[in-house]
Amino acid sequence: MKIFLTVLIIIFSLQPLTKADDIGDFEIEGISVNISALDFMSKNEIKNNIFPYFETKRDYYISNFANDLKIYDQVEIYLKSNDDKYQIKSIIAGIFYNDLDVCLDKKKKL
């Protein structure tokens, strides 16, 4: 029981080290949520890189961002339909490897 209690205390004492004050504090390739995609690409680039995942119009759509990426192979940004400011609502990034060991090693580093 003492070991269990000690482990819980350690877990909860280290937790504040991993928290951010705001979701906007997290960045992927210098891109963060709640900022305009127009800071990184033009309206035409956004429209030309929309993924056709959905056949019908949705509240959100996905655009590919691949300009000058340093860490990731591809970044997808989620934008709300009919938003003239093109505010980024979500970000997903991926690195594509053929070798599982290299992939797992990179995962540990990130």
PyMOL commands that set and color helices and strands:
alter all, ss='L'
color gray80, all
select helices_A, chain A and resi 2-18+23-25+37-39+43-48+100-109
alter helices_A, ss='H'
color red, helices_A
select strands_A, chain A and resi 60-65+74-80+88-94
alter strands_A, ss='S'
color yellow, strands_A
deselect
rebuild
show_as cartoon
